[in-house]
Amino acid sequence: MLFFLFVNLISLLSVGKQGFLGFGGDMTILSPLLAITPLCFCNCGSVESSKSIHYVCKTKKSRPTRRFGRMDVGKDSRLLFARSRVAAQPTEQMMFTSSNPLVDQLKEVSTYRFRTEIGGHVKISVGKINGKYAVYVEVSSLELGASNNISLMLIWGIYTSDSSCFMPLDSSSRARTIETPLLQNAFARFANELEFEAKQTPFYLSFFLKPTSSGVEIRNHNKSNFCVPIGFDPGSPAPLGLSFSTDGSMNFAFFSRNAAGCVLCLYDDSTSGKPALELDLDPYVNRSGDIWHASLEGAWTFLSYGYRCKGAALQNDADKFDAGRVLLDPYSKIIINSVTDNVSGLLPKYLGRLCKEPVFDWSDDVRPNLAMEKLVVYRVNVMRFTKDNSSQISSDAAGTFAGLIEKLSHFKNLGVNAVLLESIFPFDEQKGPYFPYHFFSPSNVYGPSNCSVAAISSIKEMVKKLHANGIEVLLEVVFTHTAEAGALQGIDDSSYYCTSITTGLDSQNALNCNHPIVQRVILDSLQHWVTEFHIDGFCFINASSLLRSFGGEYLSRPPVVEAIAFDPLFSKTKIIADCWDPKELEAKETAFPHWKKWAEMNTKFCYDIRSFLRGEGLLSDLATRLCGSGDIFSSGRGPAFSFNFITRNFGLPLVDLVSFSGDELASELSWNCGEEGPTNKTTILERRLKQIRNYLFVLFVSLGVPVLNMGDECGQSSGGSTSYGSRKPFDWNALSTGFGIQTTGFISFLSSLRMRRSDLLQKRNFLKEENIDWHGSDQNPPRWEDPSCKFLAMTLKVDKPVSGLSSESSNVEGDMFIAFNAAGRSESVTLPEVPKGMAWHRLVDTALPFPGFFSNDSEPVIRQPYEMKSHSCILLEANIHDD
């Protein structure tokens, strides 16, 4: 058995310009190549048949063709490693001319140079001609003795099995190598050409030289085989992930700073547990800085890909690399499920798909580009929205982006002009969508038949359809933590994750957001969603963790938050911080750095309104929330940056907020209105209805952006549970109940009221002092700090006094009087004076029965004082009154 030493060269020969460009002339070689890692040819036994490969060898003198036997190669035999490493780095890729006709025809030539162990040099040029790969080998300045009859043999073989075996090249003899003569050319150099079918690449060509006179085997200066890659190139470190060139080649780029080795794994069968081909990337050829990269032309027969990271670059490195585990490329744009090897537990559940994203026609898409103060937002879970049979849509569309399109009329009926999609990243199915394992694609579950490509096309169609109806699409995104397995773990944990045991963070899945590579992933992901999916904005879940350094302390200028604020691509994109932590199921109050770009989900609004309407809290807190939360947004922003909500996707839904208030729900600030849980008592039910109307009313008359939560409009209940998993699919039948009809009608009324009175209710800037008056029930100043006081009224005044009562001014709208009574007793309210010829018209009184509790055409309020019931709100508008 022949044993060949196989090496990887880690420094390049410095070559003169003439030597780089052609075979002719003198070539200046300044420094030797170094090499590592011995390897051998060995007999690996029989091979399972499934594929055929042809090898063609041509000699330079007469260019006869020598065809070797047809050989069947098993699927497993196509595993290809370069653990022995490429023995030289390509010095150039370009067109050049020489005295050799073949070389003159080669395209995109890669040239490799070696120094032999006895002096002299070997130059290998690899390029394509007529759809095949041609390899030109040329040996110069080799001291072989004085005989004129000396000839030189090229003993070569290729890797198509594992790192210790060469593939047999003759199916009859099972030979591992072929002998091909090198003939002297006009420059007294030994040369010859080999050709290989392009469809059989990529692989590695390994060879040594043997003079016929002495039989001495000549290898490189490190006494290892010469080795070059065929059918794949070093590629480019940018962009990260899989990219496609105009010539049809695919470039792979993958970050791992601390891995000693990286293997590109290619699969030709999605049901196979093992890769069909593995390319062990050379750290001196296929690595630039911390990026591993390679370019393949003949990989279209493969369906998917992943990576294996091997060993730590340093012995004391904290990273632990499982060399047997295949990892998902974080930058894959399309991912597919892979068969998991349940025996070894080494293989991944997800792989990147080797294809371009589906082409989509955006030609007629027009982004609404709504001003932030104009938004009315509806938070929706894509799957739960239409999954229930009550949605009456096809099973293929139920629970998908397509299903959401079919319910477009519901958004329009509510007056919604922006939908906020709960996280749609691929996620841990056990823990839910707030534990993602990928950031560049929608989850397959939201597409028809759980197809990844269909999901991408489907969300684009959804976005385009919503845009056509004036509705923006916002995404909840989670970048602060991942699923506990199957995400970025194993790639480079000390870079991606907070692995310091002193931080007190969950290092298993807490991302190190302000590390340069994680920051880059976040920005690239956001840019991808904006450019490829036309997303209009992002709501960052657990945003407070974006402010942390690797050590866990809060930064005054966190790099990732600042970079997002100043990225020009996001200049017209809504950027919202939401400090709810899905891991701890709680919202955190944080002074968020904003650079006049970041808006925030206003948790203080939620808590203060809940507290006031259940009979607690101070009037000053209520007034602050009504006027746009100046305590949070006055420093360079405005009320439009306050995204207000009463309920959200964790905690109690709206109907439960007025039905449950046990000790275990103390943090919810809920009130059961007199009886815990479901009841048939009319008094309790009426009080609960008033409270629900009050919550919706305060949400819409407060400055800021109102955010509705899916299911609240039809009385969706979780039975008093605060967990995210207790939320049920949307019940479309509930919309036709009395509760559903009056609540959806009230929301629609409030949405149109905000639009009609945008001069007072939709403000980008805070109200001026002269535009608002505050009152107690008797027109005296409010008792701001008296906790026993539960009544507050305000008059919102138009900028210019109304004058002229001609018929042309019949549509003139005047001041608005709004009052809130959270006490358990009625209040006699003295109304402010209005200009002559005008009167107060009641638009809302939440204490009145349906349908009278809201109206645009109510009779003027003549009688004073106005009797305001307990636990109610009113809104009056000054309009022209004909006596």
N, C-alpha and C positions, 0 to 999 in steps of 0.2 A: 504494500500500500504506500502510495506516495503521500508525503505530508508536506504541505506548502505553508510557509509562513506568510500570513496576510496582514497588512499594516494599514494604518491611517496616518497620513503625513500632516503635521500641525504647523509647519511654517512654509511659506511659499518661496520659490526661487524668484529672485529679482531679475527681471528679464529686460533687455534693451528693446526699444520700440520696434526695430526691424524684426527681432526674434518673435515678438508677439504676433506680428501681422502675416508672416508667411513662412513657407518651408525653405525658400531659397536664401542664400547668403549666410553669413556667420551669425550665430546666436550667442548673445552674451548671457551667461548664467553666473550670478554673483554669489548665491548662497544655497546650500543643500536643503532638501526637505527632510524633516524629521518624521518618525513614524512610531505607532504604538499598536498593541493588541495582536498577538499571533493567532492564526487560525489555520485550518487544514482542509484539504480535500479528503473526503472519506466515503466509503461505500455505505449508503443508507438503506440498501435493500430495495424491494420492489415498490412500485408507485401505483396507486389506484388511478385507473384511466378515466379521463373526462375531457381533456382538451388536447389539441395538437399544436405543435410548434415546428416551424421550418427555419433552418439556419442556412445561410448562403455565404460561402467564402470565395473571394476573388483574389487572384494574384495580379501583380502590377504588369508583369512582362507581357503576357498574352491575354490576360484578363479572362481565363477560362472560369466557368462556374462549377463549383463543387457543391453538390447538394447532399446533405447528410440525411440519414434515415428519419422518416416521420416518427414522432414520438408522442405518446399519450402522457399527459401530466394530470395528476389528481388535483382536486380543489385544494386539499391541504398542502400539496406540494408547491403551490404557488405562493406560500408564505415566504416572504423575502426580507432578510435582515441585512444590515450592514454593520453588524456589531464589530466587525473587523475594521470598519471605517473606510471611507474613500481615501486613497493614498495620495491624492494631490487635489489642490483646488483649481477649478478652471480659471485660466488666466485671462480669457477674453471670450466674448461672444460677438462675432461680427462676420461679415463677408470678407474673404481675402482671396488672393490669387496665388498660384504656385505653378510649378512645372507639371504637377499631377492633374490630369483631366478630371478625375473624380472630385478632388478637393475644390477645383474651380466651380463645380456645380453644387456644392454643399450649401445649405441654408442654415443660418443661425448657428454657426460653428462654436462649439465649446472646446477649448484647447487645454490640455493638461501636460505638465512637464515633470519628468522624474530624473534623478541621477542614479546610475546603477552602482552596484557594489564594487565593480572593477574599473570604474571611470566611464566616461561617455554618458550619453543622455538618451532618454526615450521621450518622444513627443507623441501624444495621442490626440487626434482631432475627431470630434463626434458631431455629426450633422445629419440633415435629412436630404434625401434625393429620391424623387419619384415615389414618395410615400413610404420609403423605407429608411431605416437608420443605417448610415454608413460610418464605419470606424476606420480611420486611417492611422496606422502605427508606423512610426519612423524612428530608426535607431541611428545615432551618429557618434563619431569619435570613439568607437568601441575597439579596444586593443584585443584582437583575436589571433595574432600571430602573423607570420610573413607569407603563408601559403595563399596563392591566388584562388584556390578552389574552396576556400572556407565558405560555408553557408550557415545561415542562422535560422533556427526553428522557433516559432511562436507556439507555446504550449498554453492553451487557454480553455476556460470554462466559464459558466455563468451560475449565479445564485438564483435558484428558484425554489429552494427548500428553506430549511432553517439556517441558523448562523454557523453551523458546523458541517453542513453538507452542501455539495454542489449537485446540480441537477444533471442526470445522465444525458448525453447528447446523441446517443445512438441506442435506439430501443432494442436492437438485437444483441449488442455486446455489453450494454449497460455501462459504457465508458463514460468517465466523468470529464474527460478532456479531449481536445482535438489538437493535432499537430498541423500547423500551417507554416510553409516556408516563407521567410522574409528574403526578398531578392534585392540585390544592389541596384540603385537607380543611377541616374547620370551624375549625381552629386556624391557618389561613393557611399551612399547611406543605404541601410537595409530598410525595406518598406513593404507594406502590403495593406490590403483593405479587407474588411469584413462587413457583411450586410445582415441586417436583422429585420424581420417584419415588425412594423410599427405597432400592430395590434397586440403583440406579445410583450411589449414593454409595459412597465419599467422593470429593470433588473440591473445587476452589477456584473461587469465583465472583469474577470481576474486572470492574469497570465504571468508567465515567466519566460525567459529566453534560454535556448540551449544550442550552442554551436555543435554542428554535426561532427567536427573533427575531434573534439575532446569529450563531449558529453557532459561538460560541466554546466550546472544550472545557474543561470544568472538572474538575480533578483535586484531589488532596489538597494539603496545604500544601507538600509536597515535590515537587509537580508529577508525581506518579506515580499510577497507577490505585488506586482503592479495591479492597481484596481481603479476602475472608472465607472461612473453610473451611465446607464444607457436608457434613454426615454424619460429621464427626469433631470431637472436642473436645480441649482441652488434656490432659485426663486427670489422673492422679495420680502422683506420684513413688514411691508405695508401694502395694503391695509391688513389689519388683523382679521383672522377668519378665512373663509373661503371666498376667493374672487375669481373672476373669469376674464381672460384676455380676448382681444379681438381675433387672435389666431386660433382660438378654441382651447387653449391650455388653461389649466386651473392652478391657481396659486394658493398654497396653504401657509398660514402664519399663525403661530401659537405662542403665547407668553408662558414661560416658566423660568424664573430667575435661578432657582436653587436646585433644579433637577440636573443630574449629571448626564442624563441621556433622555432622548425623546423618540418615540416610535410612532409613525403614522400608520394607522390600521385602516385598511380598506375592505369593505364587505361587498360581495356580489349577490348576497341572498339575505333578505331581511329576517328570514327564519333561522339562519345559521347562527350557532353559538360562537363560532370562531371566525376570525378575519380570513379572507381569501388571500390577502397580500399584506405584508408588514414591511415598511421601510424604516430602517433604523437610521435616523438623521445624524449626519456627521457634525459634531460640535464646531469643527473648523471650516466646514463648507456651508452647512445649513443652519448656521446660527449667527445672528448679528445682535450683539448686546445680550438682551434677555429674550429675544424673539427667535424661535425655531421656525424655519421656513423651507419650503420646497415647491417646485413647479412640475406638474405632470401634464403630459399631452394625451397619453393613451389610457386615461382612467375612466373613460365613458362606459366601459363594461361594468364598472362598480356602481353600487347603489348608495352606499352610505360610508361614513368614516368616523373615526375617533382617534384618540391618542393614548399612549401609555408613557408615563414618566418613570424614569428609573434612577434610583440612588440619589443621594444628596451630593451636591458639588463639594461640600466641605464635610469633614468627618464629624465636626461638632454642630452641624446644622440641625436646627430643631424640626425641620420638615421631615415627615415620614412618607416615603413614596412606595406605593404598592405596585411593583413592576408588572403584576398580572392583571391589574384593573384597567379596563379601557374607559377613558374619560370623554365626556361630551365637550366639544369645542364651545367655549362660552360665547363665541361670535357666530355660531351657526344660525342661519336665517330660517332654515326649515329643519325640524327635528322629527324623528320617527321613533317608534317603540322598537326595541330590540328584544330578542328572546333572552331571558335571564338564565344563566347557568346556575340552577338551584343546588347543584352538587358542590361546586367550588365557591360559588358566591362571588366570583371575580368580575364577571362581565357586567357592563352597565345596562340600565334599563332604557337609556335613550342614546341615540346617535345622530350626527348631522347628516342630512341628506345631500347627495352630490348632484344638485341641480340648481338652476337659477330660480329666483322667485317668479311666480307666474306673471306674465305681462298683463297689465291692467290699463284700461283707457280712462285717464283722468281728464280728458280734454274739456268736458263740460262742467267740471267741478269748480265751484266758486266758494271759497271759504267765507263764512258769514262775517268774521272779524268784528264781532259785537263788542261794544264798549263794556267794560266789566260791570259798571253800575246798571246796565240794562239786563243783566242775566237773571234768569229764574232757572235754578238747577234742580234736576231730578236724579238722585242717586239710584242706580239700578244694578242688580245682579243678573247678568245675562242669562244664566241657566235657569234660575228660579223664576224669572220674569214670565217665561212662556212654557215652562216644563209641565205644568199641571194640565190635565185633560180639559179643564175648563177654558183653556185658551182657544180651543177648537181650531188649531192649526195642525198641519201634517206632522207626522212623527219625525220626519227628516228635518223639519225646521224648528220643532219644539226644543227650547233650551239653547238655541244657537243665535248667531248674529242675524241670520235670515228671519228667525222668529221675531226678533226685536223690530225689524223693519215692518213686519205685518201689523204691529201694534202702534205704528206711527200716529194714528189718529188719537190714541190715548194721550200722547204728549201734547198734541195740538189742542185737545179739549181742555187740558189743564192749564194751557198757556205757557208751557215750558219751552224755553229756547236753548237749553243746554242739557245734555245728559252726561252724568258722571258715572262711568262704568267701573264697578268694583274690579279689583285687580284681575286681569285676563292673562297674565303670564302663566306659562306651564308651572304646575304647583304640585306639592306633596298631597296626594289624594287623601291621606290619613288626617292631615292637619288643616287642610283648606287652602284657599287661594292666597292667603297672606303669608305663605311660606313657599316662595317660588324657587325653582332650580334653573331658570333661564330668563333672559331679559330682552331677547331680540325677536320673539315671535309670539303670536297668540297661542293659547292652549288648543290642542287638537279637539278637545271636547266641545268647543264652541263652533265647530265646523260640521258640515254634513258628513255623516258616517265616520266621525272622528278622524277625518283626513286632514293632515297638516297643510297640504297645498290648498285644499278646499277652504280651510279655515282662513287662510290669508286672503284668498279672493273674496270670501264672504264678508270679512270685516271691512274690506275696501269698498265693497258694494254698499254696505250699511252706512259707512261714513259719507259716501257720495250721495246716497238717498237722503240722509238727514240734512246734509248741507243744502241740498236742493229745496228743502223745506224750511230753511233758515235756522236750523238747529245745530249748535256746535257739539263736538264730541270731546269730552275730557276723560282722561284715564287716571285711575289710582295706580300708583307705582310703588313698589317695595324694593328699595336698594340697601336697606340697612341690615338685613339678615336673609338667609336662604333656608331651604329645606335642610334637614340635618344630614341628609345623604343624597348623593346623585347630583349635586350642584357643582360648586367649584372646589369641593374638598379633594385633596390629592394632587392638585395641579401645582400649587405653591402656597401652602397654608399660611406661612409666615408673612406673605405679601397680601393675600386676599382677606384673611381673617384676623380677628383680635385674639391672638394666641397667648398674649402675656397673662400669666396667672394672677398678676397683681392688679389687673383692671377690674376684677369683679364682674366682667361681662361673660356671657355665654359664648366661649371661644369656639364652640362647635359649629355655630352658624351665624355669629355676629360679624358682619363685614367691616373691614377696616376702611371706611368710606373715604378718608382723606389720604390714603396711600395713593401715589401717582397712578398705579395701574388700575385700581378700583375706580378712581375718579375718571380715568379715561373710559372705562367700561360704561359708567353711568352716563357720561356725556355722549358717547357714541350710540348708546341705546336710545336716548332721548332724540338725538338727531335722526336716527333711523325711523323712529315712529313719526316724527314730523314730516320728513321728506318722503318716505315710502307709503305711509298710511294716512297722511294729511290730518293728523291729530291736532286739535286746537289748544290743548292745555293738559297739565299734569297736576295731580294732587299727590304729594309725597307722604306716604304713610310712615309713622314713627320718625318724623322729620327731626325731632330733637337729637336723635342719634347721629344725624349728619353733622352735628356741631362738634363731635368728639374727636380727640386725637387718638393715636394708637394707645396711649396710656390711660385713656378714659376721661381725661379732664376736658372741660368745655373750652373751645377756642373762640376768641373774639372775632376772628376773621377766618372761618373754616374755608379751606381752598375750594372744596367742591361746591359749596353754596355760593361763593363769590363767582366761581367760573360759570355757573348756570345763570346767575344774574346778568353777567356781561356778555354772554354768548349772543352774537348778532342774529343767529337763526331763531332765537326765542324772543325776539323783540316784540312780536305780535302774539306770542303764546302766553296763555294764562299759566302762572307758576304759583302753586298753592302749597303751603306747609300744613300738614296735619300731624300733630304730635301724639296721636293715639298710638299706643304700643300694642300690637296684636299678641305679643308674647305674654304681657302682663295684664292684658285686657283693661287698660286704663289710659286716660288722656293726661298728658303732662303739660303743665304751664311753663313755657320757656320764653324768655326774651329773645325773639328770633331776629338775627341780623338780616336786613332785607334789601339794602341798596336801592330802595324805591321800586323794586321789581317783585319781591315775594309778597303774595297775599297769604292769609292764614285762615284755617278753620277756627272759628271763634268759640272756643270751649267756655270762656267766661260768659258769653251770651247765653249759651245753653243753661249753665248753672244758675245764673242770676234770674232768668225768666222763670225757670222752674221754681226757684225759691220764692219769688214774689207771688206767683199765681197759686201757690199752696198756702199763702198767708204769712210768709216770712220774708226776711230781707228788707233792705232800706230803699226808700224812694230814689235816693241818689244813684244807687246801682241800676235801678230800672231806667232812669233818665239817661245814664251814660250809654246803656245798650241801645236805647231807642235812637240816640243821636249818632250812632256809628262807632261807638267804643273809642273815643278820643284818647283814653288812657293807653291804648295799644297802638293806634294807627295815626296819631297826630304828628309824629316825627317824620315828615317827608312823604307820607302816604295820604290816606283819606279813607272815608267810609266804604268806598268801593272795594277796598282791599280786605274787608271783613266778610267772610263767608259764614253767614249765620245759620244755625240749625237748632232744632229742638230735640230731634231724635236722630239716630244714625244706625249703622249696621251692627253695632254691638249695644248692649244695654236693652232697656225696655222700649218696645214700639209705642206709638202714640196712644193707642187704646189701652195698653197695659199701664201706661204712665198715670192714667186716671183711675185704674182699677186695682192696683196692687201697691202696698206700701208697708210690708212687713219689716221686721228688724233687719233681716238680711239684705234688704233693699235700701238701707239708709243712705248709701252713697248715690242712689239714683235721684234723690230729692223728689220722689213721686208722692202722690196722694190718692188714696182709694175713694175719696169723696163720701166716706161714711160707712163703707162696707167692703170687706176684702173679697176680691175675686168676682165671678159672675153673680148677677142678681136680677130679680124681676121687679124690684121696688121702683116705682115710677119716679119718686123724688130723687133717688140716687142716680137713676139713668139720665134724668134731665140735667142734673148737676154735672155728670160726666160729659154729656153732650156740650154743655156750655164751656167746660174746661177745654175740650178739644178745639172748639171754635176759637176760644181765647188764645190758645197756643198758636194756631194758624194765623190769627189776626195780628198778634204781636210780631210774628215772623215777617209778615208782609209789609207792615207799616214802619218797621225799623229801617234805618239807613243801613245799607250793606246789601249783600247778595243772599237772597233766601235759598236755602237748600232743603228740598223735600226728600223724604226717605220712602223708598218703594214699599207699598202696602199700607201706609198710613191712611191713604185716601179711601180705602175700603175696609178699614177696621181690622187689619191683619193682626193676630195675637200670637204671642209665643208662650202663653199660659203663665206669664209672670217670670219666665226665665230670661236671664241677661246674656246667656252664651250665644255666640255667633251661630253655632250649629243648630240651635233651636228654631232659627228662622225657617219658615215654611215657604213653599212655592206660592207665587201670587195666585189668589183665588179670583178669577175673572167673574164668576157668578156673583161675588159679593158686591160688585159695582152696581148691580141692579136692585140691591136692597135699599130700604129707606135711608140707612146710614150712608151707603155708597153714593146714592144720588145727591143728597144734600151736601155731603162733604166735597165731592168732586165739583159740584156747582159752585160752592163757596170758594174753593181754590181758584177756579176759573175766573170768578168775579174779582178776587183780590189781585190776580195777575193782570187783568185788564185795567183795574184801578191804578196799579203802579205805573202802567204804561201811560194811561191818560193823564195822571197827575205826576208825571216824571219831574215836573218843576219842583215838587216838594218831596217826593218819595224815592226818586232815583238821582242821587247826588254823587258826583265824583269828589266834591269838596264838602267840608263840613258846613252846616247851616251858620249863617251870620247871626249874631246876637239879636239883631232887629227883626229877624225872621221867625222868632219863636218866643212865646210867652208860656210860663208855667203857672198852674193854678191848683189850689185846693178846691174842694167841692163848693165853697162859698166865695170863690174868686180871690181869696186871700193867698199869700205865698205858701207853697207846700212846706210841710214840716220834714225837711230832707233827712234828718238824722233821727227821727222818732220811729223806733221799731214798731210802735203800735199803730202807726198811720198806714192804711192800706189803700188809699185813694190818691191818684195822680191824674191831672189833666194837662193838656198842652194845646196851644193854638199855633198852627203852622201858617204863617202869613206869606202871601204872595209878594213878590218884589215891588210891584207897583199897585197903588190903590185902584180899585175898580171905579171907573167913572163913565158917564154916558150910558143911558139906559135905552138906547134906540133898539130897533129890531135887529140891527146888525150885531149888537152886543149880547144877543140872547144866549150865546154859547160861552160867554165869559165865565170862568170858574174862579171862585174866590178862596178865602181862607178855609182851613180845615180844623175842626175841633175834635180831639181824640181824648178819650178818658178811659181809665182802667180802675176797676173796683175789685180788689181781692178779698174784701171783708165778707163776713157771713151775714151782713145786713145791707139794706138798701141805702142809697145816698141821694139826697135832693141836690141836684147840681144846677148852680146858677150859670147860665150860658153867657159868653161875652157878647158885647154889642156888635152889630154888623152895620155896614154902611146903609144909608137910606135906600129903599127900593130893593133891598136884599133880605133874605131870611135863611135861617139854618134848615137844611134838608137832611133827614136821617138816611144814611147809606147802610150803616151796620148797627145792630144792637143784638149781641150774641145771646141775650136772655129771651128774645122773642122766639116763638115756635116757627118751624119751617112752614111755608117758604118765606115768611116775613122778616127773618133776621138779617137778610141783606137784600138790597134793591137799589137800582139806579133811578127809579121813578116814584120814590116815596113822597108823601105829602109833607109840606113844610112844618117845622116844629114851631108852633105858635105859643103854646103854653109854657110858662116858666114857674118854678124851676122844673128841670127835666128829672123824672123819677128813674133812677138807675138801679137796677136790681143787683142783688149780691152775686159775686163771682161772675162778673160780666164786663164787657167792653163795648164802647160805642164810638161811632165815627159820624160826624156831621160835617156837611159841606155848605158853605155860604154861596147861594145862587140867587139869581134875580127872582123876585116874587111880585106877581101881579095882584094887587089888592082887589 
